[in-house]
Amino acid sequence: MNIEMNLVSDWQDIIIEDMVADGLRFSKSTQKDLLVIRYFTYLRKKGGVTRKRRLHLAKEFNCPLHLKNGFDKLIDVLENGQDISPYLSKMVDKISFFDGMFNDWGVLHLHLGDHPDEKDGNYVARTGPVLFLYLNENEAYLINVYEHGSWTDKSVLQTVYDNWPELIEPYIFKGVKELQYQITEENHEKLRKKGYTVMLELKDISGNAIILAPPGLGITASRDAMHDVRSYKRTVNDIRRLEQDIRENPQLIQTLFKDSMADALQLRLVLENNNLYVIEQTTQMKVDQYIIRSV
C-alpha cells in the first residue's frame, strides 16, 4: 500500500487561507514559504494574541504636547488589551511591504493620531512623529517618540540598553571590543534595503563599546525577518519529522486502513482547534496518533 502526502504544502495552504480571511494583499506568484514567513511577521506586528500589557517608559521618554491625546488613547489600548491595528502603518496588510526597522531590530512604530484617518477610517490619523516601542508577550517597552523615517537611528537601541539592558544582553558579542568599520545611518539604510544584516556598536554605563547583533535577529537576503524565518523552519522541521515517521513506520497506517481498496492512501494535514492533524483524504478519518500541537 503506497502512501501519498505533502504535509508541508498542506500546512502552507492552511496559513495562506488565514491570510485571505484576514484580507491581506499578496501576489499569488510569491513562493508559499515566503508568504507564510511574512504572515508570521504580520502577526507579530499586530502583537500576536490581543492581551493586556504592562507598560514601561524609558526615563528619557517625552511625548510632544500636540500628540498627547493620541498617545493617551494608545496607552489605554495597550493596557486594556485592545487591537493596535489602527495605529500601524497602512501598509501592514500588504505582505510584500518590508518594515525594515521591525524586521531588523524588532522595533515597532505606531502613529499617534487621536481621531480616525480621513482617507481610511480603519486607521487613526497619520502623524509625523511616531512612537517606537518593543512588544513582547506581556510587556510593552515605550522607547520614545521619533520623527517618521528614523529607522536606523542607533540612539533607539542605545535608549533600550540604557533602560532595559536585559532586552539587549542576549545579542551582545562577549569579548568583541570594537567594530572594524563604522557604518553611517544612511549606509545602514542602504544595506538594509539590500538584505544585509549590520552589527551594531553601543556604549555601556562606563562608556565602553559593546558590540551586538540586531535585537530582532536581523534580516535575510530577501529582507525577511530572521526571527520569523526561524519560526517557519522550526514548524517545517516538525512536519517533516512527522512525515519521516509515517514513511519509516507504516505499520500503524496500514493497520488503520487495512480494509481500504485504494492502491494508495492520500494523507493530508488539517487544522482543528489550533492543532494540526493527519487525515486520510478519501475516508476523512483522523489519525490521532499523528498531531502537531499549538501551531
Secondary structure as UniProt FT lines:
FT   STRAND          2..5
FT   HELIX           7..21
FT   TURN            22..23
FT   TURN            28..29
FT   HELIX           32..45
FT   TURN            46..47
FT   STRAND          54..57
FT   TURN            59..60
FT   HELIX           65..67
FT   HELIX           68..79
FT   TURN            80..81
FT   HELIX           85..87
FT   TURN            90..93
FT   TURN            95..96
FT   HELIX           100..105
FT   STRAND          108..110
FT   TURN            121..122
FT   STRAND          129..135
FT   STRAND          139..147
FT   TURN            148..149
FT   TURN            151..152
FT   HELIX           155..163
FT   HELIX           165..168
FT   HELIX           169..171
FT   TURN            174..175
FT   HELIX           185..193
FT   TURN            194..195
FT   STRAND          200..203
FT   TURN            205..206
FT   STRAND          209..212
FT   TURN            215..216
FT   TURN            221..222
FT   HELIX           226..248
FT   HELIX           251..256
FT   TURN            257..259
FT   STRAND          264..272
FT   TURN            273..274
FT   STRAND          275..280
FT   TURN            281..284
FT   STRAND          285..292
//
